[in-house]
Amino acid sequence: MKKFTDEELKAFVDLPLEDAEAKAAYNGLLVRIASRNGKPKVITSEFRTDRINFDLKEKIVTNAYIG
């Protein structure tokens, strides 16, 4: 699995969720919403290199990280 740089992950920030999901799928990544509007979601703790986690405000990505 490809290792994503900080710059590549930052490219997801400020995208609408729909666009970020499409970009993630294009890069072979599963998507998980880690928080929405500052409220953390209940998520499992296993680390997966094929999954990108998004923090959202409304439907805009505010943070993206692999795991």
PDB file of N, CA, C and O in Angstrom:
ATOM      1  N   MET A   1       0.846  -1.179   0.000  1.00  0.00           N
ATOM      2  CA  MET A   1       0.000   0.000   0.000  1.00  0.00           C
ATOM      3  C   MET A   1       0.885   1.234   0.000  1.00  0.00           C
ATOM      4  O   MET A   1       1.909   1.280   0.682  1.00  0.00           O
ATOM      5  N   LYS A   2       0.485   2.214  -0.759  1.00  0.00           N
ATOM      6  CA  LYS A   2       1.224   3.464  -0.874  1.00  0.00           C
ATOM      7  C   LYS A   2       1.253   4.216   0.461  1.00  0.00           C
ATOM      8  O   LYS A   2       0.263   4.250   1.192  1.00  0.00           O
ATOM      9  N   LYS A   3       2.398   4.811   0.760  1.00  0.00           N
ATOM     10  CA  LYS A   3       2.500   5.658   1.942  1.00  0.00           C
ATOM     11  C   LYS A   3       2.198   7.086   1.508  1.00  0.00           C
ATOM     12  O   LYS A   3       2.811   7.595   0.570  1.00  0.00           O
ATOM     13  N   PHE A   4       1.263   7.726   2.180  1.00  0.00           N
ATOM     14  CA  PHE A   4       0.853   9.079   1.834  1.00  0.00           C
ATOM     15  C   PHE A   4       1.665  10.090   2.623  1.00  0.00           C
ATOM     16  O   PHE A   4       1.882   9.929   3.824  1.00  0.00           O
ATOM     17  N   THR A   5       2.110  11.133   1.936  1.00  0.00           N
ATOM     18  CA  THR A   5       2.854  12.204   2.598  1.00  0.00           C
ATOM     19  C   THR A   5       1.875  13.150   3.290  1.00  0.00           C
ATOM     20  O   THR A   5       0.674  13.126   3.024  1.00  0.00           O
ATOM     21  N   ASP A   6       2.405  13.974   4.173  1.00  0.00           N
ATOM     22  CA  ASP A   6       1.567  14.982   4.831  1.00  0.00           C
ATOM     23  C   ASP A   6       0.923  15.896   3.798  1.00  0.00           C
ATOM     24  O   ASP A   6      -0.244  16.265   3.936  1.00  0.00           O
ATOM     25  N   GLU A   7       1.666  16.259   2.775  1.00  0.00           N
ATOM     26  CA  GLU A   7       1.127  17.137   1.728  1.00  0.00           C
ATOM     27  C   GLU A   7      -0.034  16.466   0.987  1.00  0.00           C
ATOM     28  O   GLU A   7      -1.033  17.117   0.680  1.00  0.00           O
ATOM     29  N   GLU A   8       0.097  15.173   0.704  1.00  0.00           N
ATOM     30  CA  GLU A   8      -0.979  14.458   0.016  1.00  0.00           C
ATOM     31  C   GLU A   8      -2.222  14.373   0.898  1.00  0.00           C
ATOM     32  O   GLU A   8      -3.344  14.488   0.404  1.00  0.00           O
ATOM     33  N   LEU A   9      -2.026  14.176   2.186  1.00  0.00           N
ATOM     34  CA  LEU A   9      -3.168  14.131   3.104  1.00  0.00           C
ATOM     35  C   LEU A   9      -3.810  15.500   3.239  1.00  0.00           C
ATOM     36  O   LEU A   9      -5.034  15.602   3.318  1.00  0.00           O
ATOM     37  N   LYS A  10      -2.999  16.561   3.268  1.00  0.00           N
ATOM     38  CA  LYS A  10      -3.536  17.922   3.362  1.00  0.00           C
ATOM     39  C   LYS A  10      -4.392  18.268   2.153  1.00  0.00           C
ATOM     40  O   LYS A  10      -5.260  19.136   2.238  1.00  0.00           O
ATOM     41  N   ALA A  11      -4.159  17.604   1.034  1.00  0.00           N
ATOM     42  CA  ALA A  11      -4.930  17.878  -0.181  1.00  0.00           C
ATOM     43  C   ALA A  11      -6.404  17.484  -0.026  1.00  0.00           C
ATOM     44  O   ALA A  11      -7.242  17.917  -0.816  1.00  0.00           O
ATOM     45  N   PHE A  12      -6.726  16.668   0.980  1.00  0.00           N
ATOM     46  CA  PHE A  12      -8.115  16.306   1.250  1.00  0.00           C
ATOM     47  C   PHE A  12      -8.829  17.388   2.060  1.00  0.00           C
ATOM     48  O   PHE A  12     -10.054  17.494   2.008  1.00  0.00           O
ATOM     49  N   VAL A  13      -8.074  18.185   2.801  1.00  0.00           N
ATOM     50  CA  VAL A  13      -8.638  19.197   3.685  1.00  0.00           C
ATOM     51  C   VAL A  13      -9.313  20.282   2.847  1.00  0.00           C
ATOM     52  O   VAL A  13      -8.795  20.709   1.816  1.00  0.00           O
ATOM     53  N   ASP A  14     -10.464  20.707   3.311  1.00  0.00           N
ATOM     54  CA  ASP A  14     -11.319  21.725   2.681  1.00  0.00           C
ATOM     55  C   ASP A  14     -12.130  21.195   1.507  1.00  0.00           C
ATOM     56  O   ASP A  14     -12.861  21.954   0.871  1.00  0.00           O
ATOM     57  N   LEU A  15     -12.013  19.907   1.210  1.00  0.00           N
ATOM     58  CA  LEU A  15     -12.856  19.322   0.161  1.00  0.00           C
ATOM     59  C   LEU A  15     -14.228  18.973   0.742  1.00  0.00           C
ATOM     60  O   LEU A  15     -14.330  18.613   1.915  1.00  0.00           O
ATOM     61  N   PRO A  16     -15.273  19.076  -0.067  1.00  0.00           N
ATOM     62  CA  PRO A  16     -16.564  18.523   0.348  1.00  0.00           C
ATOM     63  C   PRO A  16     -16.415  17.005   0.519  1.00  0.00           C
ATOM     64  O   PRO A  16     -15.634  16.370  -0.190  1.00  0.00           O
ATOM     65  N   LEU A  17     -17.154  16.443   1.444  1.00  0.00           N
ATOM     66  CA  LEU A  17     -17.038  15.013   1.742  1.00  0.00           C
ATOM     67  C   LEU A  17     -17.165  14.168   0.475  1.00  0.00           C
ATOM     68  O   LEU A  17     -16.387  13.236   0.273  1.00  0.00           O
ATOM     69  N   GLU A  18     -18.124  14.482  -0.367  1.00  0.00           N
ATOM     70  CA  GLU A  18     -18.337  13.684  -1.583  1.00  0.00           C
ATOM     71  C   GLU A  18     -17.084  13.667  -2.461  1.00  0.00           C
ATOM     72  O   GLU A  18     -16.712  12.617  -2.985  1.00  0.00           O
ATOM     73  N   ASP A  19     -16.440  14.807  -2.622  1.00  0.00           N
ATOM     74  CA  ASP A  19     -15.219  14.877  -3.431  1.00  0.00           C
ATOM     75  C   ASP A  19     -14.064  14.136  -2.750  1.00  0.00           C
ATOM     76  O   ASP A  19     -13.281  13.459  -3.416  1.00  0.00           O
ATOM     77  N   ALA A  20     -13.963  14.263  -1.435  1.00  0.00           N
ATOM     78  CA  ALA A  20     -12.903  13.583  -0.690  1.00  0.00           C
ATOM     79  C   ALA A  20     -13.076  12.070  -0.765  1.00  0.00           C
ATOM     80  O   ALA A  20     -12.096  11.336  -0.896  1.00  0.00           O
ATOM     81  N   GLU A  21     -14.322  11.603  -0.682  1.00  0.00           N
ATOM     82  CA  GLU A  21     -14.587  10.167  -0.792  1.00  0.00           C
ATOM     83  C   GLU A  21     -14.199   9.660  -2.177  1.00  0.00           C
ATOM     84  O   GLU A  21     -13.620   8.581  -2.301  1.00  0.00           O
ATOM     85  N   ALA A  22     -14.511  10.424  -3.215  1.00  0.00           N
ATOM     86  CA  ALA A  22     -14.159  10.019  -4.581  1.00  0.00           C
ATOM     87  C   ALA A  22     -12.642   9.971  -4.756  1.00  0.00           C
ATOM     88  O   ALA A  22     -12.114   9.049  -5.379  1.00  0.00           O
ATOM     89  N   LYS A  23     -11.951  10.957  -4.211  1.00  0.00           N
ATOM     90  CA  LYS A  23     -10.488  11.000  -4.295  1.00  0.00           C
ATOM     91  C   LYS A  23      -9.872   9.821  -3.534  1.00  0.00           C
ATOM     92  O   LYS A  23      -8.910   9.211  -4.000  1.00  0.00           O
ATOM     93  N   ALA A  24     -10.425   9.507  -2.372  1.00  0.00           N
ATOM     94  CA  ALA A  24      -9.935   8.375  -1.586  1.00  0.00           C
ATOM     95  C   ALA A  24     -10.137   7.064  -2.353  1.00  0.00           C
ATOM     96  O   ALA A  24      -9.229   6.236  -2.421  1.00  0.00           O
ATOM     97  N   ALA A  25     -11.313   6.883  -2.920  1.00  0.00           N
ATOM     98  CA  ALA A  25     -11.601   5.659  -3.680  1.00  0.00           C
ATOM     99  C   ALA A  25     -10.648   5.533  -4.864  1.00  0.00           C
ATOM    100  O   ALA A  25     -10.157   4.440  -5.147  1.00  0.00           O
ATOM    101  N   TYR A  26     -10.384   6.634  -5.554  1.00  0.00           N
ATOM    102  CA  TYR A  26      -9.455   6.636  -6.677  1.00  0.00           C
ATOM    103  C   TYR A  26      -8.066   6.161  -6.245  1.00  0.00           C
ATOM    104  O   TYR A  26      -7.348   5.519  -7.010  1.00  0.00           O
ATOM    105  N   ASN A  27      -7.703   6.495  -4.992  1.00  0.00           N
ATOM    106  CA  ASN A  27      -6.402   6.102  -4.450  1.00  0.00           C
ATOM    107  C   ASN A  27      -6.442   4.767  -3.708  1.00  0.00           C
ATOM    108  O   ASN A  27      -5.476   4.393  -3.044  1.00  0.00           O
ATOM    109  N   GLY A  28      -7.567   4.045  -3.822  1.00  0.00           N
ATOM    110  CA  GLY A  28      -7.681   2.718  -3.224  1.00  0.00           C
ATOM    111  C   GLY A  28      -7.857   2.715  -1.719  1.00  0.00           C
ATOM    112  O   GLY A  28      -7.504   1.739  -1.057  1.00  0.00           O
ATOM    113  N   LEU A  29      -8.396   3.788  -1.170  1.00  0.00           N
ATOM    114  CA  LEU A  29      -8.560   3.901   0.270  1.00  0.00           C
ATOM    115  C   LEU A  29     -10.013   3.743   0.694  1.00  0.00           C
ATOM    116  O   LEU A  29     -10.928   4.211   0.016  1.00  0.00           O
ATOM    117  N   LEU A  30     -10.207   3.081   1.820  1.00  0.00           N
ATOM    118  CA  LEU A  30     -11.502   3.065   2.480  1.00  0.00           C
ATOM    119  C   LEU A  30     -11.626   4.367   3.262  1.00  0.00           C
ATOM    120  O   LEU A  30     -10.619   4.950   3.663  1.00  0.00           O
ATOM    121  N   VAL A  31     -12.847   4.822   3.478  1.00  0.00           N
ATOM    122  CA  VAL A  31     -13.082   6.068   4.207  1.00  0.00           C
ATOM    123  C   VAL A  31     -13.786   5.778   5.521  1.00  0.00           C
ATOM    124  O   VAL A  31     -14.694   4.951   5.595  1.00  0.00           O
ATOM    125  N   ARG A  32     -13.338   6.488   6.564  1.00  0.00           N
ATOM    126  CA  ARG A  32     -14.021   6.415   7.861  1.00  0.00           C
ATOM    127  C   ARG A  32     -14.158   7.841   8.385  1.00  0.00           C
ATOM    128  O   ARG A  32     -13.205   8.620   8.345  1.00  0.00           O
ATOM    129  N   ILE A  33     -15.326   8.171   8.867  1.00  0.00           N
ATOM    130  CA  ILE A  33     -15.554   9.471   9.493  1.00  0.00           C
ATOM    131  C   ILE A  33     -15.188   9.330  10.965  1.00  0.00           C
ATOM    132  O   ILE A  33     -15.822   8.577  11.704  1.00  0.00           O
ATOM    133  N   ALA A  34     -14.151  10.068  11.387  1.00  0.00           N
ATOM    134  CA  ALA A  34     -13.664   9.975  12.768  1.00  0.00           C
ATOM    135  C   ALA A  34     -14.383  10.956  13.686  1.00  0.00           C
ATOM    136  O   ALA A  34     -14.610  10.662  14.860  1.00  0.00           O
ATOM    137  N   SER A  35     -14.743  12.128  13.147  1.00  0.00           N
ATOM    138  CA  SER A  35     -15.518  13.089  13.935  1.00  0.00           C
ATOM    139  C   SER A  35     -16.348  13.945  12.997  1.00  0.00           C
ATOM    140  O   SER A  35     -16.011  14.149  11.830  1.00  0.00           O
ATOM    141  N   ARG A  36     -17.441  14.434  13.549  1.00  0.00           N
ATOM    142  CA  ARG A  36     -18.336  15.299  12.788  1.00  0.00           C
ATOM    143  C   ARG A  36     -18.719  16.479  13.674  1.00  0.00           C
ATOM    144  O   ARG A  36     -19.272  16.301  14.760  1.00  0.00           O
ATOM    145  N   ASN A  37     -18.419  17.682  13.199  1.00  0.00           N
ATOM    146  CA  ASN A  37     -18.733  18.910  13.937  1.00  0.00           C
ATOM    147  C   ASN A  37     -18.154  18.906  15.347  1.00  0.00           C
ATOM    148  O   ASN A  37     -18.804  19.336  16.299  1.00  0.00           O
ATOM    149  N   GLY A  38     -16.920  18.413  15.467  1.00  0.00           N
ATOM    150  CA  GLY A  38     -16.219  18.403  16.747  1.00  0.00           C
ATOM    151  C   GLY A  38     -16.608  17.277  17.687  1.00  0.00           C
ATOM    152  O   GLY A  38     -16.080  17.193  18.796  1.00  0.00           O
ATOM    153  N   LYS A  39     -17.518  16.411  17.268  1.00  0.00           N
ATOM    154  CA  LYS A  39     -17.955  15.294  18.106  1.00  0.00           C
ATOM    155  C   LYS A  39     -17.331  14.011  17.577  1.00  0.00           C
ATOM    156  O   LYS A  39     -17.645  13.582  16.466  1.00  0.00           O
ATOM    157  N   PRO A  40     -16.434  13.382  18.372  1.00  0.00           N
ATOM    158  CA  PRO A  40     -15.788  12.143  17.919  1.00  0.00           C
ATOM    159  C   PRO A  40     -16.810  11.017  17.744  1.00  0.00           C
ATOM    160  O   PRO A  40     -17.765  10.892  18.511  1.00  0.00           O
ATOM    161  N   LYS A  41     -16.583  10.217  16.730  1.00  0.00           N
ATOM    162  CA  LYS A  41     -17.387   9.015  16.509  1.00  0.00           C
ATOM    163  C   LYS A  41     -16.736   7.857  17.256  1.00  0.00           C
ATOM    164  O   LYS A  41     -15.534   7.881  17.517  1.00  0.00           O
ATOM    165  N   VAL A  42     -17.511   6.865  17.592  1.00  0.00           N
ATOM    166  CA  VAL A  42     -16.957   5.649  18.187  1.00  0.00           C
ATOM    167  C   VAL A  42     -16.323   4.865  17.043  1.00  0.00           C
ATOM    168  O   VAL A  42     -17.000   4.448  16.103  1.00  0.00           O
ATOM    169  N   ILE A  43     -15.004   4.672  17.143  1.00  0.00           N
ATOM    170  CA  ILE A  43     -14.286   3.950  16.095  1.00  0.00           C
ATOM    171  C   ILE A  43     -13.380   2.901  16.732  1.00  0.00           C
ATOM    172  O   ILE A  43     -13.005   3.008  17.899  1.00  0.00           O
ATOM    173  N   THR A  44     -13.040   1.896  15.947  1.00  0.00           N
ATOM    174  CA  THR A  44     -12.130   0.863  16.423  1.00  0.00           C
ATOM    175  C   THR A  44     -10.705   1.397  16.416  1.00  0.00           C
ATOM    176  O   THR A  44     -10.415   2.388  15.747  1.00  0.00           O
ATOM    177  N   SER A  45      -9.825   0.753  17.148  1.00  0.00           N
ATOM    178  CA  SER A  45      -8.464   1.280  17.291  1.00  0.00           C
ATOM    179  C   SER A  45      -7.427   0.601  16.398  1.00  0.00           C
ATOM    180  O   SER A  45      -6.251   0.960  16.449  1.00  0.00           O
ATOM    181  N   GLU A  46      -7.838  -0.376  15.580  1.00  0.00           N
ATOM    182  CA  GLU A  46      -6.842  -1.029  14.735  1.00  0.00           C
ATOM    183  C   GLU A  46      -6.369  -0.077  13.637  1.00  0.00           C
ATOM    184  O   GLU A  46      -7.158   0.671  13.060  1.00  0.00           O
ATOM    185  N   PHE A  47      -5.089  -0.121  13.367  1.00  0.00           N
ATOM    186  CA  PHE A  47      -4.489   0.739  12.357  1.00  0.00           C
ATOM    187  C   PHE A  47      -4.526   0.042  11.015  1.00  0.00           C
ATOM    188  O   PHE A  47      -4.082  -1.100  10.898  1.00  0.00           O
ATOM    189  N   ARG A  48      -5.051   0.714   9.998  1.00  0.00           N
ATOM    190  CA  ARG A  48      -5.110   0.149   8.649  1.00  0.00           C
ATOM    191  C   ARG A  48      -4.486   1.133   7.679  1.00  0.00           C
ATOM    192  O   ARG A  48      -4.870   2.301   7.631  1.00  0.00           O
ATOM    193  N   THR A  49      -3.531   0.659   6.912  1.00  0.00           N
ATOM    194  CA  THR A  49      -2.852   1.521   5.950  1.00  0.00           C
ATOM    195  C   THR A  49      -3.700   1.781   4.710  1.00  0.00           C
ATOM    196  O   THR A  49      -3.350   2.621   3.881  1.00  0.00           O
ATOM    197  N   ASP A  50      -4.814   1.062   4.581  1.00  0.00           N
ATOM    198  CA  ASP A  50      -5.690   1.251   3.419  1.00  0.00           C
ATOM    199  C   ASP A  50      -6.942   2.055   3.764  1.00  0.00           C
ATOM    200  O   ASP A  50      -7.932   2.022   3.034  1.00  0.00           O
ATOM    201  N   ARG A  51      -6.887   2.781   4.889  1.00  0.00           N
ATOM    202  CA  ARG A  51      -8.059   3.547   5.321  1.00  0.00           C
ATOM    203  C   ARG A  51      -7.650   4.978   5.648  1.00  0.00           C
ATOM    204  O   ARG A  51      -6.622   5.219   6.280  1.00  0.00           O
ATOM    205  N   ILE A  52      -8.475   5.920   5.205  1.00  0.00           N
ATOM    206  CA  ILE A  52      -8.269   7.321   5.541  1.00  0.00           C
ATOM    207  C   ILE A  52      -9.410   7.767   6.447  1.00  0.00           C
ATOM    208  O   ILE A  52     -10.580   7.479   6.194  1.00  0.00           O
ATOM    209  N   ASN A  53      -9.042   8.470   7.498  1.00  0.00           N
ATOM    210  CA  ASN A  53     -10.010   8.989   8.453  1.00  0.00           C
ATOM    211  C   ASN A  53     -10.217  10.474   8.188  1.00  0.00           C
ATOM    212  O   ASN A  53      -9.266  11.220   7.953  1.00  0.00           O
ATOM    213  N   PHE A  54     -11.466  10.881   8.229  1.00  0.00           N
ATOM    214  CA  PHE A  54     -11.796  12.284   8.024  1.00  0.00           C
ATOM    215  C   PHE A  54     -12.461  12.857   9.265  1.00  0.00           C
ATOM    216  O   PHE A  54     -13.320  12.224   9.879  1.00  0.00           O
ATOM    217  N   ASP A  55     -12.048  14.067   9.621  1.00  0.00           N
ATOM    218  CA  ASP A  55     -12.785  14.893  10.567  1.00  0.00           C
ATOM    219  C   ASP A  55     -13.557  15.876   9.711  1.00  0.00           C
ATOM    220  O   ASP A  55     -13.015  16.442   8.761  1.00  0.00           O
ATOM    221  N   LEU A  56     -14.830  16.082  10.047  1.00  0.00           N
ATOM    222  CA  LEU A  56     -15.689  16.940   9.240  1.00  0.00           C
ATOM    223  C   LEU A  56     -16.275  18.081  10.050  1.00  0.00           C
ATOM    224  O   LEU A  56     -16.536  17.945  11.246  1.00  0.00           O
ATOM    225  N   LYS A  57     -16.475  19.193   9.391  1.00  0.00           N
ATOM    226  CA  LYS A  57     -17.311  20.267   9.918  1.00  0.00           C
ATOM    227  C   LYS A  57     -18.364  20.470   8.849  1.00  0.00           C
ATOM    228  O   LYS A  57     -18.062  20.819   7.708  1.00  0.00           O
ATOM    229  N   GLU A  58     -19.625  20.242   9.250  1.00  0.00           N
ATOM    230  CA  GLU A  58     -20.709  20.138   8.274  1.00  0.00           C
ATOM    231  C   GLU A  58     -20.312  19.005   7.323  1.00  0.00           C
ATOM    232  O   GLU A  58     -20.148  17.871   7.772  1.00  0.00           O
ATOM    233  N   LYS A  59     -20.155  19.271   6.051  1.00  0.00           N
ATOM    234  CA  LYS A  59     -19.757  18.207   5.111  1.00  0.00           C
ATOM    235  C   LYS A  59     -18.438  18.545   4.444  1.00  0.00           C
ATOM    236  O   LYS A  59     -18.190  18.155   3.302  1.00  0.00           O
ATOM    237  N   ILE A  60     -17.585  19.279   5.168  1.00  0.00           N
ATOM    238  CA  ILE A  60     -16.267  19.675   4.664  1.00  0.00           C
ATOM    239  C   ILE A  60     -15.186  18.988   5.497  1.00  0.00           C
ATOM    240  O   ILE A  60     -15.258  18.988   6.726  1.00  0.00           O
ATOM    241  N   VAL A  61     -14.192  18.408   4.840  1.00  0.00           N
ATOM    242  CA  VAL A  61     -13.084  17.743   5.538  1.00  0.00           C
ATOM    243  C   VAL A  61     -12.198  18.793   6.191  1.00  0.00           C
ATOM    244  O   VAL A  61     -11.741  19.728   5.533  1.00  0.00           O
ATOM    245  N   THR A  62     -11.955  18.635   7.493  1.00  0.00           N
ATOM    246  CA  THR A  62     -11.072  19.553   8.229  1.00  0.00           C
ATOM    247  C   THR A  62      -9.752  18.912   8.593  1.00  0.00           C
ATOM    248  O   THR A  62      -8.799  19.612   8.935  1.00  0.00           O
ATOM    249  N   ASN A  63      -9.677  17.583   8.527  1.00  0.00           N
ATOM    250  CA  ASN A  63      -8.456  16.839   8.821  1.00  0.00           C
ATOM    251  C   ASN A  63      -8.565  15.483   8.159  1.00  0.00           C
ATOM    252  O   ASN A  63      -9.650  14.915   8.041  1.00  0.00           O
ATOM    253  N   ALA A  64      -7.408  14.969   7.724  1.00  0.00           N
ATOM    254  CA  ALA A  64      -7.373  13.648   7.094  1.00  0.00           C
ATOM    255  C   ALA A  64      -6.104  12.939   7.531  1.00  0.00           C
ATOM    256  O   ALA A  64      -5.019  13.520   7.513  1.00  0.00           O
ATOM    257  N   TYR A  65      -6.248  11.669   7.927  1.00  0.00           N
ATOM    258  CA  TYR A  65      -5.085  10.896   8.342  1.00  0.00           C
ATOM    259  C   TYR A  65      -5.324   9.417   8.073  1.00  0.00           C
ATOM    260  O   TYR A  65      -6.457   8.935   8.085  1.00  0.00           O
ATOM    261  N   ILE A  66      -4.243   8.725   7.833  1.00  0.00           N
ATOM    262  CA  ILE A  66      -4.298   7.291   7.549  1.00  0.00           C
ATOM    263  C   ILE A  66      -4.446   6.531   8.868  1.00  0.00           C
ATOM    264  O   ILE A  66      -3.886   6.923   9.892  1.00  0.00           O
ATOM    265  N   GLY A  67      -5.191   5.464   8.824  1.00  0.00           N
ATOM    266  CA  GLY A  67      -5.347   4.636  10.010  1.00  0.00           C
ATOM    267  C   GLY A  67      -6.620   3.955   9.989  1.00  0.00           C
ATOM    268  O   GLY A  67      -6.934   3.205  10.913  1.00  0.00           O
TER     269      GLY A  67
END
